[in-house]
């Protein structure tokens, strides 16, 4: 049977078809839907969210040591978090097939950088597969599992946003069980990576690399599509699709396995064409290795190093003298209205950032929906670096500038992000006698990536009820003596509590609470507000809360509330100086 699947759906399907047993992840766009789709196969696959990517990878390692076929998924920056165990498990090797999916984000659609994770394959000395559509995404999972078990290595399957979210035709197959390796075998010399054992494993890794290089020369996913010889292109992943559309008559060497490189195949291809190009997104990963072999090739001289590629970019880069018409209508982006992302109507974070703006606080922020607190009119965030960094950056500012500065600043972090990597930062603040104020914005879900469960929600990925992490008890257990909880919609209480804790010369935690308005299992008693135009003085203060439901009326003489968007959070009503915003 054939079916249209996104790349993420296809990865989940491929793992199911090829006997996968354990799937682990931390949600992060563009990888999130892999595990969400894995749940439909829960009779065969045990799937879970972990608190962060490092834990996810370690759970996957244990599963593989037990002989189960295993898949771990994360976005590109998540691999940074998981890098410590990753670079050691490539020494120890695995047992059950182990696939790590890294979903990279060229163009930074939803990320703080656009690092190229193909370098992790080279760094860790592990094979790298790059699918160019959903069909290959499914098939490459099976191939990765086979390579993993045959060569005793984890395998990196690298997708990108365009592969993850684009739907193409996939041919479905029945599941094939692979339970022959199940069971744990004691083998300390292989699995206990103390220096004496690791020294013995390193030569094994190098021998494996030689064998994988030989495999790259013969494996059928590295194929030559010979056409006209004027232009030859070496490419991989989604860039292959752009090359084929832009230059259907060019000769192409498509690399499905792009590390190790099949240098002999590349050399023969280079000799068979007149001009050789490498078309790849982001870094010159393939290009650098080819040039290191002394093979002349054109790459980043003409192909952009920043951002996503597309058909037009590839066409112009490889034939700049030809102004060929585009196959699709070109849109003048300057003519399109701007639509920056904003906090949803009724978002419990809105009142917090409105209050922090009024307090003129220096806000060290974090990764999540609340990062949008940087956007006007809230304009209440001053730094965002990485998951959990809000607390560490705040500590560093205090160390550099003293307690007086600390009384002007707060760290803001979400509940899921706090459990991901904020707990250790809070320990640091307490242990080193800081005076930091940490706001944990508890909206009861991992909201930004699509409302996934986390250890604080009371539910697992599989939909089972479980124990909730008590954030207040956790903060107190770490040693925070001053922990306060406050309704995120109560602006007066928010202002009073935050101001009091900012003035306190000790570490304090303020937990703001109210669930995300989009949690599927919640039923909200939604009220509606309207503007009494007889009372409205057109001061515009209600617009400064940044709610999409609050706008100017048609002649811009009064404020207006779009009833279909209003969730009844009352923040705009609380800021109105004339009580002009009333319940319907």
WOJOMO-V839065 format. One line per field, one symbol per residue. phi: phi as a letter, one per 40 degrees, with the letter a starting at -180 (. if undefined). psi: psi as a letter, one per 30 degrees, with the letter a starting at -180 (. if undefined). A space follows every 50 residues. Layout:
phi: ???
psi: ???
//
This chain:
phi: .bacbcdccccccccccbgcbbbbabcacbcdcdccccccbccbbcbacb cacccdccccccccdcgccbbbbacdcccdcccccccbccccgbbcdbbb cbccbdgfcaacabdbccccccccgbcbbbcbacdcdccccccccccdcc bfacbcbbbbdccdbccbcbccbccbcbbccdhcbcadccbbccdccccc cddccccccccccccdcbcccbbcbcbcccbbbbaafccdccccccbccc cbbcbcbcacccccccccccccbcbbbbbacgccccdccccccgccabbc cbcdcbgccaccccccccaccbcccccbccccccccccbccbccdgdccc cccdcccccfccbcbacidcdcccccccfbabaabadgcdcccccccccc bgcccdcbbabbacccccccacccccddccccfcbcbbcbccbgacccch gccacccgbcdcgccacccccccccccchccbbbbacccccccdcccccc cccccacbbbbcbicdcbccccbbcccbbaccccccbfcgcccccgcccb bccdcfcacabcccccbgcgcccccccbfcbbcc
psi: kkkkkleeeeeeeeeeeggkekkklkkkkgfefeeeffffgfffkjklkl fleeeeeeeeeeeefggkkkkkkllefefeegeefefeffeeaadkkjkj jjjlikfhehlflhljgffeeeefhkkkkjlfaeeeeeefeeeeeeeeee ghklkjjjlleeeefkklkkjkllkjkigffkkkkkiefefjhleeeeee feeeeeeeeeeeeeefffkffjkkjkbkfekkkkllbffeeeeeeeifgl kkjkjejfklkieeeeeeeefflekklkjkkclheeeeeeefggjkkkcf ffkkfklklleeeeeeefiffjikklflkkkjfffkkkilklklkgkffe eeeeeeeefhkkjjaakaefffffkkfehhkfkkelkffeeeeeeeeeee flfeeeffllkkkleeeefegfeeeeeeeeeghlhkkkjjjjggljeegg hlllfffgkleggkklkkkjeeeeeeefgjfjkkkkkffjeeeeeeeeee eefkhlklkkjkkklkfgkefkjkiklkllkjfffkghfgeffffgkffj lkleggfllkkjeffkfgfgeeeffkfghfjlk.
//
